Amino acid sequence: MVLALKPYTTLLRGLAAVKTVPGDSKTAQFQKNNLTGRPRVERIGPKKNLFVNGTMSNRTQALKVVRRLHEEGYQALFAGGCVRDYLLGRRPKDYDVVTNAKPEEIIPLFRKTLKIGARFGVVIVLLDGKQVEAATFRSEGNYKDGRHPEQVEFTTAKEDAFRRDFTINGMFYDPIDEKILDFVGGQEDLKKGILRTIGNPDERFSEDYLRLLRAIRFAVQLNFTIEDKTWQSICVHAPKIRHISPERIAMELEGLLTHSNRAVGGRLLADSGLAEVIFSGFNREQVHFGTEMLKYLPVAADFALTLSAFWGAVPLQQALEWAKFLRLSNSRIKHICFLLEKRDILLDENLSLAKLKMLLSEPYWEDLVHLQKAIQKTRGQSTAPLKAIQKRAAALKGQVLRPKPLLDGHQLLALGAVPGPMVGQLARELYIAQLAEEIQTVEQAKHWAAEWLKKHTPKFE
């Protein structure tokens, strides 16, 4: 019978007993390094399958892959994040499969596969429109670029666990025999809420510098404490994060800054030195101000808003350079540019009606209000001026904020505007007057434009 997962605390109560399978010399050394973990924990008593509840992205397909491999006599397990999340009572996004079958043995068992990464032991199995990553147990070596291994050796589940990043990500689950395989002490660290590298942290981070940011993201998202030696190693290796591609850095930053626990993430980025390495010229005062601002954002804040807050004390051009360095999309850069360019504009008690309407009509209006509120609170200043603007904005609710211009370019030319920049300037100023409700009809617009042209048309004598 297949039953649903229960959160980790419930799981622990359900463990009537555990038995430890003795490890080899490498496991003994691993335990000697104060990373004590049972090489394997098997459940004794009533069995409950932990990996079936809920509609998952590829759970059903991953289970099919495991069963097919088992039918052919191979060992196959769920690995990594899905095991961690289920033990924490969370819903995994994806299920990955690891096996002792080699790529050339996996591929013939399934109708559709992608061989991308096969030389590293990774095959993508396509089932029912979903993808399942099936990877051969492996060990890796010689990470000369701080990201990719130069050599891969197919090995056992135990050796595969040792190559992974953090203990909480190094566990396996066998859905056929219904047992957890934990060679690295992941369950114990989950119970304690600790993020710890597997083995020597300097070695783990040197293998893949992206793990420096991943450590902080996991600490933020899981609300875990980073173990002392792991933290010290992050600080030492922080300068090497620049070896990682900007796109990957941006992905990790988005994951930690858009989480509700983002203020902790900002502090960890600052204290580790990663913030100043990633964003060249980001000084201590600016980092501190930005970290404080993160505390005052709404829970559901997107990446553009959180980055703008983190860069809240940074000059606009510097922030835009960093946004381009991260290779953010044009739409995100536009969003960030608007927010930082308009800083403090909502504190102007004399803000014109036209400017207020234009700001209100922007899709980033609400984010601008959130940003300014965070700025005021970080400065320790009153939000009364902002509330006054919000009150004025509320009074405009239901109005057409960006009406069709009363006159178009052809009509302005007919009134005597000179083709070129003059038409654009006249159109902009005329539209501002329209938004300010200084003019409301076509005739008033024509009169206003005629007066404008008298002042701006060059006179030739």
DOZARO-428115 format. One record per residue (C-alpha): y, x, z; residue in three letters. Coordinates in steps of 0.02 Angstrom, whole numbers, plus 50000, padded with zeros to 5 digits. Each point is the difference from the previous one (the first is absolute). Last residue first. Layout:
<recs>
REC:Y:X:Z:Ala;
...
</recs>
This chain:
<recs>
REC:54443:50725:47974:Glu;
REC:49817:49971:50043:Phe;
REC:49957:49904:50157:Lys;
REC:49829:50022:50077:Pro;
REC:49918:49837:50061:Thr;
REC:49974:50003:50189:His;
REC:50140:49897:50077:Lys;
REC:50017:49871:49862:Lys;
REC:49811:49994:49987:Leu;
REC:49985:49947:50183:Trp;
REC:50123:49858:49973:Glu;
REC:49900:49939:49851:Ala;
REC:49839:50013:50099:Ala;
REC:50070:49893:50142:Trp;
REC:50063:49869:49876:His;
REC:49832:49995:49912:Lys;
REC:49909:49984:50167:Ala;
REC:50113:49858:50057:Gln;
REC:49962:49911:49838:Glu;
REC:49813:50028:50021:Val;
REC:50005:49926:50175:Thr;
REC:49974:50062:50178:Gln;
REC:50115:50149:50027:Ile;
REC:50042:50080:50168:Glu;
REC:49829:49943:50059:Glu;
REC:49958:50177:50060:Ala;
REC:49849:49992:49884:Leu;
REC:50117:49960:49854:Gln;
REC:50118:50142:50047:Ala;
REC:49851:50117:50005:Ile;
REC:49949:49935:49828:Tyr;
REC:50171:50038:49929:Leu;
REC:49994:50176:50071:Glu;
REC:49830:50033:49922:Arg;
REC:50042:49922:49831:Ala;
REC:50165:50096:49989:Leu;
REC:49913:50165:50036:Gln;
REC:49864:49965:49873:Gly;
REC:50122:49949:49865:Val;
REC:50110:50152:50032:Met;
REC:49853:50119:49982:Pro;
REC:49984:49964:49814:Gly;
REC:50075:49869:49886:Pro;
REC:50186:49969:50041:Val;
REC:50030:49835:50089:Ala;
REC:50113:49882:49901:Gly;
REC:49952:49825:50055:Leu;
REC:49868:49993:49864:Ala;
REC:49922:50156:50073:Leu;
REC:49988:49912:50169:Leu;
REC:49918:49850:49917:Gln;
REC:49871:50111:49917:His;
REC:49963:50086:50166:Gly;
REC:49964:49840:50094:Asp;
REC:50118:49889:50099:Leu;
REC:49964:49888:50150:Leu;
REC:49862:50119:50057:Pro;
REC:49838:49907:50045:Lys;
REC:49988:49976:50187:Pro;
REC:49935:50136:50117:Arg;
REC:50003:49927:50175:Leu;
REC:49966:49819:49954:Val;
REC:50029:49917:50167:Gln;
REC:49860:49931:50108:Gly;
REC:50034:50116:50145:Lys;
REC:50178:50066:49995:Leu;
REC:50031:49959:50184:Ala;
REC:49850:50107:50046:Ala;
REC:50085:50152:49921:Ala;
REC:50155:49975:50107:Arg;
REC:49890:49993:50155:Lys;
REC:49906:50155:49943:Gln;
REC:50167:50090:49982:Ile;
REC:50047:49954:50178:Ala;
REC:49828:50054:50061:Lys;
REC:50029:50171:49922:Leu;
REC:50167:50018:50089:Pro;
REC:49916:49950:50166:Ala;
REC:49858:50127:49985:Thr;
REC:50079:50108:50134:Ser;
REC:49970:50188:50006:Gln;
REC:49864:50105:50082:Gly;
REC:49989:50105:49842:Arg;
REC:49816:49958:49984:Thr;
REC:50039:49816:50029:Lys;
REC:50136:50002:49868:Gln;
REC:49891:50090:49872:Ile;
REC:49855:49881:50031:Ala;
REC:50114:49850:49971:Lys;
REC:50064:50081:49842:Gln;
REC:49824:50026:49934:Leu;
REC:49945:49822:50039:His;
REC:50156:49928:49915:Val;
REC:49972:50111:49848:Leu;
REC:49818:49945:49995:Asp;
REC:50054:49818:49995:Glu;
REC:50118:50034:49855:Trp;
REC:49876:50100:49896:Tyr;
REC:49973:49868:49865:Pro;
REC:50186:50006:49963:Glu;
REC:50093:49835:49990:Ser;
REC:50064:50018:50177:Leu;
REC:50080:50167:49959:Leu;
REC:50090:49927:49850:Met;
REC:50057:49851:50102:Lys;
REC:50066:50112:50139:Leu;
REC:50092:50107:49874:Lys;
REC:50086:49847:49925:Ala;
REC:50043:49928:50171:Leu;
REC:50085:50161:50047:Ser;
REC:49943:50104:50148:Leu;
REC:50147:50003:50121:Asn;
REC:49891:50007:50156:Glu;
REC:49913:50152:49927:Asp;
REC:49842:50030:50102:Leu;
REC:49889:49940:49857:Leu;
REC:50058:50148:49896:Ile;
REC:49928:50116:50133:Asp;
REC:49861:50067:49887:Arg;
REC:50017:49931:49823:Lys;
REC:49951:50160:49911:Glu;
REC:49849:50021:50113:Leu;
REC:49930:49827:49966:Leu;
REC:50040:49996:49815:Phe;
REC:49930:50174:49967:Cys;
REC:49839:49958:50094:Ile;
REC:49971:49845:49893:His;
REC:50042:50092:49839:Lys;
REC:49879:50139:50049:Ile;
REC:49868:49869:50034:Arg;
REC:50027:49918:49830:Ser;
REC:49997:50168:49912:Asn;
REC:49830:50037:50074:Ser;
REC:49985:50138:50130:Leu;
REC:49965:50175:49940:Arg;
REC:50005:50070:50178:Leu;
REC:50124:50130:49934:Phe;
REC:50100:49857:49924:Lys;
REC:50017:49918:50170:Ala;
REC:50047:50168:50075:Trp;
REC:50138:50025:49873:Glu;
REC:50059:49822:50032:Leu;
REC:50011:50036:50187:Ala;
REC:50106:50155:49968:Gln;
REC:50115:49902:49886:Gln;
REC:50024:49863:50129:Leu;
REC:50045:50114:50146:Pro;
REC:49870:49994:50142:Val;
REC:50027:49908:50164:Ala;
REC:49889:49851:49957:Gly;
REC:49866:50104:49915:Trp;
REC:49863:49926:50110:Phe;
REC:50087:49832:49978:Ala;
REC:50003:50017:49810:Ser;
REC:49817:50052:50006:Leu;
REC:49960:49845:50102:Thr;
REC:50095:49885:49882:Leu;
REC:49923:50073:49841:Ala;
REC:49825:49999:50077:Phe;
REC:50000:49817:50049:Asp;
REC:50040:49926:50170:Ala;
REC:49891:49869:50083:Ala;
REC:50023:50043:50184:Val;
REC:50189:49987:49988:Pro;
REC:50096:50164:50017:Leu;
REC:50072:50057:50167:Tyr;
REC:49879:50138:50049:Lys;
REC:50013:50083:49829:Leu;
REC:50183:50036:50036:Met;
REC:49953:50119:50140:Glu;
REC:49896:50107:49881:Thr;
REC:50144:50003:49876:Gly;
REC:50123:50060:50132:Phe;
REC:49880:50135:50059:His;
REC:49966:50059:49823:Val;
REC:50187:50007:49962:Gln;
REC:50034:50101:50157:Glu;
REC:49856:50118:49965:Arg;
REC:50051:50038:49822:Asn;
REC:49922:49931:49840:Phe;
REC:50047:50143:49883:Gly;
REC:49833:50001:49909:Ser;
REC:49912:49834:50021:Phe;
REC:49813:50038:50009:Ile;
REC:50025:50150:50114:Val;
REC:50128:49917:50114:Glu;
REC:49891:49847:50022:Ala;
REC:49842:50103:50028:Leu;
REC:50074:50094:50149:Gly;
REC:49868:49931:50117:Ser;
REC:50129:49921:50115:Asp;
REC:50091:49912:49857:Ala;
REC:49849:49929:49911:Leu;
REC:49928:49951:50169:Leu;
REC:50162:49912:50047:Arg;
REC:50006:49908:49835:Gly;
REC:49821:49945:50020:Gly;
REC:50034:49936:50175:Val;
REC:50144:49898:49929:Ala;
REC:49883:49935:49865:Arg;
REC:49887:49903:50119:Asn;
REC:50030:49841:49899:Ser;
REC:49926:50091:49850:His;
REC:50111:50022:49847:Thr;
REC:50043:50178:50049:Leu;
REC:49820:50058:50025:Leu;
REC:49922:49939:49838:Gly;
REC:50156:50034:49897:Glu;
REC:50006:50179:50061:Leu;
REC:49818:50024:49950:Glu;
REC:50031:49933:49825:Met;
REC:50159:50102:49981:Ala;
REC:49910:50162:50044:Ile;
REC:49869:49959:49870:Arg;
REC:50134:49972:49867:Glu;
REC:50093:50157:50050:Pro;
REC:49847:50109:49964:Ser;
REC:49938:50105:50145:Ile;
REC:50045:50185:50015:His;
REC:50160:49946:50090:Arg;
REC:49891:49950:50147:Ile;
REC:49978:50186:50034:Lys;
REC:50152:50010:50115:Pro;
REC:49911:49883:50125:Ala;
REC:49854:50120:50030:His;
REC:50053:50058:50173:Val;
REC:50059:49828:50056:Cys;
REC:49841:49916:49938:Ile;
REC:49897:50135:50089:Ser;
REC:50085:49963:50165:Gln;
REC:49964:49816:49977:Trp;
REC:49814:50028:49967:Thr;
REC:49989:50114:50150:Lys;
REC:50083:49868:50110:Asp;
REC:49905:49844:49940:Glu;
REC:50109:49876:49905:Ile;
REC:50017:49839:50099:Thr;
REC:49950:49840:49912:Phe;
REC:50105:49848:49956:Asn;
REC:49879:49962:49857:Leu;
REC:50132:49990:49864:Gln;
REC:50113:50132:50075:Val;
REC:49867:50127:50048:Ala;
REC:49915:49971:49832:Phe;
REC:50163:50032:49908:Arg;
REC:50035:50156:50103:Ile;
REC:49831:50074:49962:Ala;
REC:50015:49951:49816:Arg;
REC:50161:50099:49991:Leu;
REC:49919:50164:50052:Leu;
REC:49842:49949:49907:Arg;
REC:50099:50021:49838:Leu;
REC:49983:50186:50031:Tyr;
REC:49818:49996:49947:Asp;
REC:49880:50142:50040:Glu;
REC:50130:50090:50104:Ser;
REC:50015:49844:50107:Phe;
REC:49815:49997:50042:Arg;
REC:49992:50188:50030:Glu;
REC:50148:50001:50118:Asp;
REC:49928:49848:50089:Pro;
REC:49835:50090:50040:Asn;
REC:49860:49872:50015:Gly;
REC:50025:49820:49945:Ile;
REC:50183:49963:50027:Thr;
REC:50052:49891:50145:Arg;
REC:50090:49834:50013:Leu;
REC:49973:49925:50173:Ile;
REC:49995:49818:50051:Gly;
REC:49875:50032:50140:Lys;
REC:49868:49880:49934:Lys;
REC:50028:50058:49822:Leu;
REC:49986:50180:50057:Asp;
REC:49830:49964:50078:Glu;
REC:49940:49912:49844:Gln;
REC:50054:50143:49888:Gly;
REC:49903:50133:50094:Gly;
REC:49957:50101:49845:Val;
REC:49820:49964:49950:Phe;
REC:50013:49811:50011:Asp;
REC:49870:49901:49905:Leu;
REC:50016:49815:50037:Ile;
REC:49850:49887:49984:Lys;
REC:49946:49844:49908:Glu;
REC:49844:50067:49913:Asp;
REC:50059:49928:49834:Ile;
REC:50187:50001:50035:Pro;
REC:49997:50186:50045:Asp;
REC:50170:50042:50069:Tyr;
REC:50086:50168:49989:Phe;
REC:50130:50087:50109:Met;
REC:50125:50135:49953:Gly;
REC:50160:49898:49990:Asn;
REC:50025:49987:50188:Ile;
REC:49959:50185:50015:Thr;
REC:50139:50049:49882:Phe;
REC:50000:50091:49832:Asp;
REC:49827:50004:49923:Arg;
REC:49899:50157:49961:Arg;
REC:49893:49984:50158:Phe;
REC:49940:49826:49954:Ala;
REC:49929:50061:49835:Asp;
REC:49900:50133:50091:Glu;
REC:49919:49865:50106:Lys;
REC:49970:49884:49853:Ala;
REC:49909:50140:49910:Thr;
REC:50042:50121:49857:Thr;
REC:50070:50011:49826:Phe;
REC:50110:50154:49982:Glu;
REC:50178:49990:49935:Val;
REC:50111:50144:49945:Gln;
REC:50182:50019:49959:Glu;
REC:50053:49869:50126:Pro;
REC:50164:49908:49964:His;
REC:50153:49983:50113:Arg;
REC:50064:50158:50079:Gly;
REC:50006:50088:49831:Asp;
REC:49868:50129:50047:Lys;
REC:49882:49876:50080:Tyr;
REC:49849:50116:49996:Asn;
REC:49859:49889:50062:Gly;
REC:49919:49829:50003:Glu;
REC:49844:49922:50075:Ser;
REC:49917:49851:49920:Arg;
REC:49907:49837:50023:Phe;
REC:50004:49918:49828:Thr;
REC:50136:49874:49972:Ala;
REC:49990:49818:49947:Ala;
REC:50172:49923:49976:Glu;
REC:49985:49814:49973:Val;
REC:50105:49910:49871:Gln;
REC:50011:49812:49980:Lys;
REC:49983:49888:49848:Gly;
REC:49828:49940:50049:Asp;
REC:49937:50178:50019:Leu;
REC:50075:50161:49933:Leu;
REC:49933:50157:50084:Val;
REC:50121:50147:50012:Ile;
REC:49908:50165:50016:Val;
REC:50053:50144:50112:Val;
REC:49900:50161:50022:Gly;
REC:50141:50122:49966:Phe;
REC:49939:50025:49822:Arg;
REC:49990:49809:49989:Ala;
REC:50186:49982:50032:Gly;
REC:50025:49874:49862:Ile;
REC:49826:49951:49943:Lys;
REC:50039:49815:49995:Leu;
REC:49853:49884:50017:Thr;
REC:49934:49841:49921:Lys;
REC:49818:49947:49992:Arg;
REC:49947:50078:50164:Phe;
REC:49848:50101:50051:Leu;
REC:50017:50128:49859:Pro;
REC:50166:50064:50074:Ile;
REC:49940:50035:50177:Ile;
REC:49870:50134:49959:Glu;
REC:50116:50102:49889:Glu;
REC:50133:49982:50134:Pro;
REC:49885:50068:50136:Lys;
REC:49914:49885:50125:Ala;
REC:50024:50055:50180:Asn;
REC:50120:49855:50023:Thr;
REC:50177:49951:50046:Val;
REC:50073:49828:49969:Val;
REC:50182:49950:50016:Asp;
REC:50058:49829:50057:Tyr;
REC:50178:49944:49974:Asp;
REC:50138:49908:50090:Lys;
REC:49912:49994:50167:Pro;
REC:50036:49854:50117:Arg;
REC:50038:50059:50175:Arg;
REC:49893:49979:50157:Gly;
REC:50021:50183:50047:Leu;
REC:49818:50037:49961:Leu;
REC:50029:49913:49834:Tyr;
REC:50149:50108:49960:Asp;
REC:49911:50164:50037:Arg;
REC:49847:49955:49898:Val;
REC:50108:49947:49852:Cys;
REC:50103:50158:50015:Gly;
REC:49859:50124:49982:Gly;
REC:49832:49960:49926:Ala;
REC:49877:49861:49962:Phe;
REC:49827:50075:49980:Leu;
REC:49866:50038:49872:Ala;
REC:49838:50098:50022:Gln;
REC:49897:50002:49842:Tyr;
REC:49827:49926:49973:Gly;
REC:50035:49905:49839:Glu;
REC:50013:49835:50094:Glu;
REC:50122:50084:50119:His;
REC:50115:50042:49854:Leu;
REC:49997:49820:49943:Arg;
REC:50034:49938:50177:Arg;
REC:50150:50114:50022:Val;
REC:50074:49950:49832:Val;
REC:49976:49816:50040:Lys;
REC:50087:50026:50167:Leu;
REC:50146:50079:49911:Ala;
REC:50010:49850:49883:Gln;
REC:50007:49877:50143:Thr;
REC:50131:50102:50092:Arg;
REC:50113:50026:49849:Asn;
REC:50167:49918:50041:Ser;
REC:49942:49915:50158:Met;
REC:49978:49817:50040:Thr;
REC:49957:49989:50183:Gly;
REC:49851:50048:50105:Asn;
REC:49861:50110:49932:Val;
REC:50011:50175:50066:Phe;
REC:49948:50007:50182:Leu;
REC:49820:49946:49978:Asn;
REC:49935:49949:50169:Lys;
REC:49841:50071:50073:Lys;
REC:49930:49940:50165:Pro;
REC:49944:50150:50106:Gly;
REC:50032:50184:49975:Ile;
REC:50142:50054:49888:Arg;
REC:49990:50174:49931:Glu;
REC:50129:50134:50030:Val;
REC:49989:50160:49901:Arg;
REC:50066:50175:50022:Pro;
REC:50079:49945:50164:Arg;
REC:50173:50068:50015:Gly;
REC:50077:50140:50099:Thr;
REC:50152:50073:49920:Leu;
REC:50018:50126:50140:Asn;
REC:49962:50147:49883:Asn;
REC:49824:50009:50071:Lys;
REC:49961:49833:49921:Gln;
REC:50037:50069:49827:Phe;
REC:49900:50155:50040:Gln;
REC:49852:49891:50045:Ala;
REC:50023:49899:49841:Thr;
REC:49999:50159:49898:Lys;
REC:49843:50059:50090:Ser;
REC:49904:49842:49958:Asp;
REC:50018:49829:50078:Gly;
REC:49896:49905:50126:Pro;
REC:49988:49812:49968:Val;
REC:50084:49911:50141:Thr;
REC:49941:49832:50060:Lys;
REC:50110:49859:50051:Val;
REC:49974:49854:50115:Ala;
REC:50040:49816:50013:Ala;
REC:50144:50024:49879:Leu;
REC:50070:49825:49996:Gly;
REC:50137:50041:50125:Arg;
REC:50057:50138:49884:Leu;
REC:50003:49881:49853:Leu;
REC:50110:49880:50097:Thr;
REC:50127:50137:50030:Thr;
REC:49987:50052:49818:Tyr;
REC:50040:49829:49930:Pro;
REC:49855:49889:49944:Lys;
REC:49927:50006:49828:Leu;
REC:49916:49847:49928:Ala;
REC:49814:49965:49992:Leu;
REC:49860:50032:49877:Val;
REC:49828:49934:50047:Met;
</recs>
